Amino acid sequence: MAIRQLRVYTGPDLERPGVVGVVPAPMQAATVRVTLGEVLPLLADAMASDRTWLRDFATDTLEISADLHDVLQAYRHFRRPGA
């Protein structure tokens, strides 16, 4: 019986001449716009499950609206123990 070996697929082999990626480099976006409603449930579940991959993004920055920032700052202030 032949021994099967598993390999991890990491995407197209762009090192070989003549191989072109699925999406050309200039069209790949560095950012994606999503609603807070899409992201929050997933992040809350990941936090509750203590997912390791969250640490990979701990230093990433997010762009939020000024009014959401104000609400979050007020929430942070009033949720402190003894406040």
C-alpha positions in Angstrom: 0.0 0.0 0.0 1.3 3.4 -0.9 1.9 6.0 1.8 0.0 9.2 1.3 1.7 12.5 2.0 -0.3 15.6 2.8 0.8 18.9 1.5 -0.4 22.4 2.5 -1.6 24.5 -0.5 -0.3 28.0 -0.2 -1.6 29.4 -3.4 -0.4 29.4 -7.0 3.3 28.9 -7.5 4.2 32.4 -8.8 7.9 31.5 -9.0 7.5 29.5 -12.1 7.6 31.4 -15.4 4.3 31.8 -17.1 2.2 31.3 -14.0 -0.2 34.1 -13.3 -2.2 34.6 -10.1 -6.0 34.6 -10.1 -6.2 38.3 -9.4 -3.6 40.6 -10.9 -1.5 42.4 -8.2 -2.8 46.0 -9.0 -6.4 44.9 -8.5 -5.8 43.3 -5.0 -7.2 45.6 -2.3 -5.3 46.2 0.9 -8.5 47.1 2.7 -12.1 46.0 2.7 -15.1 47.9 3.9 -17.5 46.0 6.1 -20.2 47.0 8.5 -19.7 46.8 12.2 -22.7 44.4 12.4 -20.8 41.9 10.2 -17.6 42.1 12.3 -18.7 42.4 15.9 -20.4 39.0 16.3 -17.4 37.3 14.8 -14.9 39.2 17.0 -17.0 38.6 20.1 -17.1 34.9 19.4 -13.4 34.8 18.8 -12.7 36.7 22.0 -15.0 34.4 24.0 -13.3 31.4 22.5 -9.9 32.8 23.2 -8.8 32.3 19.5 -5.0 32.6 19.1 -5.3 34.3 15.7 -6.6 37.4 17.4 -3.2 38.2 18.7 -1.9 38.4 15.1 -4.1 41.5 14.6 -3.7 43.1 18.1 -1.6 45.9 16.7 -3.6 46.6 13.6 -5.4 49.9 13.4 -9.1 50.4 12.6 -10.7 53.4 11.2 -14.0 54.2 13.0 -16.3 57.2 12.9 -15.7 60.0 15.4 -19.1 59.5 17.0 -18.5 55.8 17.6 -15.2 56.7 19.1 -16.9 59.1 21.5 -19.4 56.5 22.6 -16.7 53.9 23.1 -14.7 56.4 25.2 -17.7 57.2 27.4 -18.5 53.5 27.8 -14.9 52.8 28.8 -15.1 55.6 31.4 -18.4 54.5 33.0 -17.7 50.7 33.0 -14.6 51.1 35.2 -15.0 49.4 38.6 -16.0 52.0 41.2 -17.1 54.5 38.6 
